[in-house]
Amino acid sequence: MHKVFSRVGGALGLMLFGINSSHAMDSYRYLHVTIETPWLIFIFLLMAIFVPFVLMASLVWRYAERKPDPEKEQQIAEDGKR
């Protein structure tokens, strides 16, 4: 197993040795910042933050309207006395 990892590591080292490092200098050109970028960030954060709160509020509202079943409460009380 050690031989396999050493061979893979050696091959990976040789492949990384041949990479042209000049591409890293121009990596900022892939960040396409336009006038729409702040709006996209705002919409993403709006969805990521407020959707869980809306879901939570709807679930609380749904289950708050349910009335407890008196038979289940009676059974729970009887089980607790035993």
N, C-alpha and C positions, 0 to 999 in steps of 0.2 A: 504494500500500500504506500509505503514511504517513497518507493521508486516512482510510482505513478504520479504522486504529487510533485516530486522534484522535476520530473520530465514536463509536466504541465506547467509548472512555475517557470521552468527554463524557456519553454516555447512562448509563454505569455510575455516574458521579459524581452525576448527577441522581437516579438511583434510590436511591443510598446516602444522599443528602441527606434524603430523606423518611422514613428509618427512625426510629422512635421509640426513643430511647435508654433509656427507662425499663424496657424488657424486660431489659436487661442487669443491672439491680439485683436482679431476682427470679430470676436463673438458678440460684441454689442450690436452689430448690424442686424442680428436676428431678433432683437427686441423692437418690434414695430409699435412704437408709442404714437398714437394719434389723438385727435381731439375726443374720440369716442372712448378712449381707455378709462378715464375716471368714471364714466357712466357704467361701463361694463363691470368695473370693480364694485361700484355702488349697488348695482343690481345683484351681483353675486353675493355680496355681504347681506343684502336685504333678504334674499331667499335663504341663505344659510343660517341667519339669526332668527328671523321672524317666523319661518315655517314651523319650527318646533314649538314655538309659543302658541301659534294658532291651533296646532294639533292638540296641544295640552289643554287649551281653553275649550276646544270642542269636546274633548273626552270628559273633562270635568263637568261641563254643562250636560252632557248626555247622561252621565251616571248620577248627577245630582238630582235629576228628576225622578229617578227610580225610588220607589218607596220600599223599605225593607219588608220582607215577608214575615208576618207574625208567627207562622208555624215554624219557620227556621229559628227565629229568636227563642221561641218556647223550647225547641229541641236543644238548642245550645245551652239554655239555662238549666234544663234538666240534666244534660250531660255533665255540666260543671258541678252539680250537687252530688253526683255519685262518687 
